[in-house]
């Protein structure tokens, strides 16, 4: 029993080390890595090389999978390039497994010493992150040593030998179990580290069949994490499914040719522990080489199989074509299309926020809050393109137009946040408390919502049409909404003085909603000033 608990402790130490390592790497390069990746990724071979470097810098299959999903979801990376990038990243992450297999656990105390000095003694977050990386690797190696010690105690146990013999007869079952473990632990390194720990003590317990089946299983299992992460977004779902299909095809091929695969393992150099790492790298290298010529065709198939629903397709960001990065007019036309979509989504959020408040519809309220993610995605999508991909020097008018688009899409994201975090939260409070507004209060809120929705729709028209007359009309409407908010606030105070119970119970909620609606109107109206600056002498910008 004690040995079993010690083994579990070793596994826990490996898992903790992997997580600790992941957090340390984020401190060192995490916030800069997406920018580097989007800048360096190009054709298939360049994407593959960038992926390998990314995997070496962040040796975490889970983190790399999630990063690739986010880049695809935000429109920063073409899906077929992302597949190659991720396959390359998986190759890079195998370097950590080679380090684990090197049997350097006797040097771990020295690494812990340096890691603690950096982690506890440094002021810089980056240096502290470096110390955390060293400590994370050390914890993994310590866990490997603990599991290996338990395996050494069990050496020669007849029941264990019979279990290994039985498992070697069913490689498909072993692969499935390894896949489940990798998905549950969210780490290929953790699962393979356990296998390596056993192999370092008694290589006879880890047969070539177990090596192939385990490596195949963990590499397929870790792909499930990306599928779950990208499922809600159409492009993310297509990307993650394509990546999983590609790795599954390689896995099935190796299992179907298990006799050839195990023969190849037998002739590999090094001990069994090193062979596990070599097979792991080989699997991912094969997947990378297969992905380079096939990613485009695979994505064509996946796009035809994984189709968007009508509603989903209507709000999904569309790819901004990098070919037009040197043609500002075409580039701005594409980004304007995406910002127009953000306007429609934001207007729908405000409309449904009122309906959910009026009907106490919590399901509709959740839908509104989910749409905030779409606006956030569109904002990142547009800003990334406008600040990165315009290669030619901009003329003064084009520069002002880019600034206008950056400001307006940022304003829309801020408005969506207000709807999500303030208005929806207020509506949720009203539903939880079971309070009801007075009839006059309902009428006032309805009028204010309708006025701000009209203003938001007009702001979208001003942006799309770039007309001075509409801009002046928007500014006039902003003043009307401001005056209306003051008038409705005074009317609410009058009802409080009259002693109306409903007004007293809802006063905080009522005034909060009025205040946030006025704020939305103020923020949305800012686009009018941008249009007036864009075309000061003509009724419509060119």
C-alpha positions, 0 to 999 in steps of 0.5 A, a space after each residue: 500500500 505504501 509503495 502504491 501511494 509513493 508511486 501516486 506521489 511520483 505521478 503527482 510530482 510529474 504532473 505538478 512539474 509539467 504545470 509549473 513548467 508551463 506557467 514559468 514558460 508563459 512568464 518568459 515568452 507567453 505574452 510575446 509568443 503569439 506576436 512572434 508566431 504570427 510574424 514568422 509564419 508563412 508558407 508550409 516550410 516556414 510554418 513548420 520551422 516556426 512551429 518547431 521553434 515554438 515547441 522548443 520554447 514552450 514544450 507543452 503540447 496542451 499550451 501549443 494546441 490552445 495557442 494555435 486554436 486561439 490564433 485560428 479563432 482570432 483570424 490571425 492564422 490561416 487554418 492550413 498553415 496552423 495545422 502545419 504550425 501545430 505539427 511542428 510545435 509537437 515535434 519541438 515539445 518532444 525535446 523535453 521527453 528526451 531530457 527526461 529520458 537522459 537519466 540525469 536525476 542525480 543532478 536534480 538537486 543542483 538544478 533545484 538550487 539554481 531554480 530556487 535562487 532565480 525564482 525567489 531572489 530575482 525581481 524581474 518576472 522574466 527571470 523568475 519565470 526562468 527559475 520556475 522553468 528550471 524548477 518545473 523540469 526538476 520536479 518532473 525528474 524527481 517524479 520520474 525518480 520516485 516512480 522508477 524506485 517503485 518500479 525497481 521494488 516490483 522487479 521480478 514480480 510474476 503478476 507484473 510480468 504476466 500483465 506486461 505480456 498480456 498488454 503486449 498482445 493488445 496494442 490497440 487497447 494500450 493505445 486507447 488507455 494511453 490516449 485517455 490518460 493523456 487527455 485526462 492529464 492534459 500532457 503527453 510528457 507526464 504519461 511518457 515520463 511514467 513509462 520512461 521511469 519504469 524503463 530506466 529501472 527495468 527495460 524488460 517491463 517496457 516492450 517495443 509493442 508497449 512503446 509504440 502503442 503508448 506513444 501513438 495513444 498519447 499523441 492522439 489523446 492530446 489532440 482532444 484538448 485542442 478539439 474541445 478548446 476550438 469546438 465553439 468556433 467554426 474555424 477553430 473546430 475545423 482546425 482542431 478536427 483536421 489536426 486530430 484526423 492527421 495524427 490519427 491517420 499516422 497512429 492507425 498506420 503505425 498500429 496496423 504495421 505494428 510488427 514493422 514498427 516494433 522491429 524498427 524500435 529494436 534497432 534504435 540506438 540507446 536504452 529503452 528510455 531513450 527509444 521511447 523519446 526517439 519514437 515520440 519524436 519520430 511519430 511527430 516528425 512523420 505527422 509534420 512531414 505528412 501535413 506539409 503537402 496534405 494540409 490544404 487538401 485535408 482542410 478542403 475536405 473538413 470544410 465540406 464536412 464541418 459546415 456552419 449553421 446559418 446562425 453561426 455563419 452569420 456572426 463568424 469572422 471572415 478571413 482578412 486576405 493578406 494579399 491585400 496588405 499592400 493595397 490600403 483601399 482593399 484592406 480597409 474594405 475588408 476590415 470595414 466588413 468585419 467592423 460592420 459585423 461587430 456593430 450588428 452583434 453589439 446591437 443584437 446584444 443590447 436588444 436581447 439584453 432588454 428582452 431578457 430583462 423584461 421577460 426574466 429570460 436567463 437563457 437569453 441572458 446567457 446568449 447575450 453574454 456569449 456574444 461578447 466573446 464574438 465582439 472581442 474576437 472581431 476586435 482582436 481580428 481587426 486590430 491585429 490586421 490593421 497594426 501588423 499587415 499594412 506594408 505600404 506607407 499610408 497616405 494622410 487620408 488612409 492613416 486617418 481611416 485606419 485610426 478611425 477603424 481602430 478607435 471604432 472597433 475598440 469602442 464597440 468592444 468596450 460597449 459589448 463589455 458594458 452590456 455583458 458585465 454591467 447591464 446583463 449583471 444588473 438584469 441577473 440581479 433583478 431576476 435573482 431578487 425577484 423585484 419588479 419595476 413600476 409600470 412607469 419605470 418599465 416604460 422609461 427603461 424601454 424608451 431609453 433602450 430604444 433610443 440607445 439602440 437607435 443611436 447605436 444603429 445610426 453609429 454603424 451607418 455613420 461608420 459604413 457610409 462616412 457621411 457628414 450629415 449622418 455624423 451631425 445627426 448622430 451628435 444631435 441624437 447623443 445630446 437628446 439621449 443625454 437629456 432624456 437620461 437626465 429627465 428619466 432620472 428626475 422622474 424616478 426621484 419624483 416617484 421615490 418622493 411619492 413613496 412608490 414601493 416598486 421604485 424604492 426597491 429597484 432604485 439602484 438597478 434602475 439608475 444603474 441601467 440608465 447610467 450605463 445606457 447613457 455611457 454606451 450612447 456617449 462611447 458610440 457617438 465618438 465615431 461621428 468626430 472621426 468621420 468629420 475629421 476624415 472628410 472635413 470638406 465633403 459630404 462623403 469620404 472617398 
